[in-house]
Amino acid sequence: LKISLMFDLLKQSWFTIPAYFTVKSIGYGIARENESIVLALRRLCLGFCSFLAPILAIFAVIFVAVLPVSGLEPVWHTRVATPIFLGFSATTIFFFNAIFQDGAREGYFDRLNGKLQQAALIILPIFALLAGYSTWLRMQQYGLTPERYYALVLDGIMLAYGACYACAALQPRRATALIQRSNIVLAWGMIALAVALHLPFINASAMSARDRFALIVSNAIKPEQYDLWWLKNELGEPGRDAFAKLKAMTGHPRQKELEEAIKRAELQKYRYDTPMTTPDEELKNIGSYITFKPDGAVAPPEGLVQALLRSDAPTLQGCRNNQNASQKCSLIAVDLTHDGQVEYVLTGGWQAKIYQYDGQKSEWRSAAYNAQPVVRSVPGKYQGWPEIVGQAKKITTQPPVFDSLLVDDRVLFTFTPQSFPAGQAEEPKPAPVPH
């Protein structure tokens, strides 16, 4: 029907913000006037928790029972061990409190469901300790980061809850009073901890910056693990102070590598947009991970390398990290505009990008790209297109079979001819005769 009034309105902030709060207010009004709706939703949620709590408890008991036999290796292989242990601990606490509520249900631990919950609470500290151990191992390997800092804090909170709830579960007769007091004390403790964690000296950024600075100064980590861009740009004032100290440092056991890492961090625009060297040095190294085509082509001009570092550093990084010789990136020198000026086509990842020299600005620039290459395989054998380019003996150009379709001087469609395996080409069909 082409009625776009509501669609246009929903894109306007002057409409969406009042509408959101209006609908929310109506919901609150309905909840106040119809208490039965809220009670029904509450009963539904509590029933859901009561159903899932014993299932979770059974899984927990089985996991702890087989742990001495299986060891922790299967969990480490998931690479998300800490979230698994923390998630279980938090879910167990949530489910138990949803069932326990205000402790009015006496003799809860006497029933089968209660016995399973009791077992889960007794082993709860084990999961909290495993979460802390997992985080500590990661810190020993890679150092402290804000994420690991907060993970350690959560590990401590889960351990405190686990210890209190396990003590209560071991004393079923006093469990109600112990859990009620524990919940209040732990709640106040978390409020105090939330304030303390944002004090200048012990906040996550300050602790992480000091830890990374100490690891670098003590030569405890390899140069490729320094990650100085992260230290300088992600950790606020403490990170910038630590970076300045490293920059002024002399006499480090790896002084040359440290200076190179500082230079790279100052050249980087984004954390993983990594020009590993300066343009002069990159010009010397680029032939080690990029094949120049056609055969016999010389290294590209320095201005092109600067353009690559400026606008296509992620692709270059992927080319550096590629260990498969048959999938090596290529830089093809070819005149694509038939004006006597050579363009360069960088092939890497799933993209081919054209770089062209801009005579007015006297610089190389990214001019066009092809997000999905036409050639992806050959008859009878799958080949990645970087492999096809790498093995090519001859590289030429071909004008487009079909011109692009322009609508109001804008390119609306470009067309790629369909290709068929050898011997299976589709016979051309005559055009239909108009009536």
PyMOL commands that set and color helices and strands:
alter all, ss='L'
color gray80, all
select helices_A, chain A and resi 5-10+13-33+35-70+73-77+81-100+108-110+112-122+124-142+146-169+172-196+204-217+223-225+228-233+236-248+255-267+279-288+302-311+313-321+325-327+385-391
alter helices_A, ss='H'
color red, helices_A
select strands_A, chain A and resi 290-293+329-334+343-348+351-358+363-370+405-407+410-413
alter strands_A, ss='S'
color yellow, strands_A
deselect
rebuild
show_as cartoon
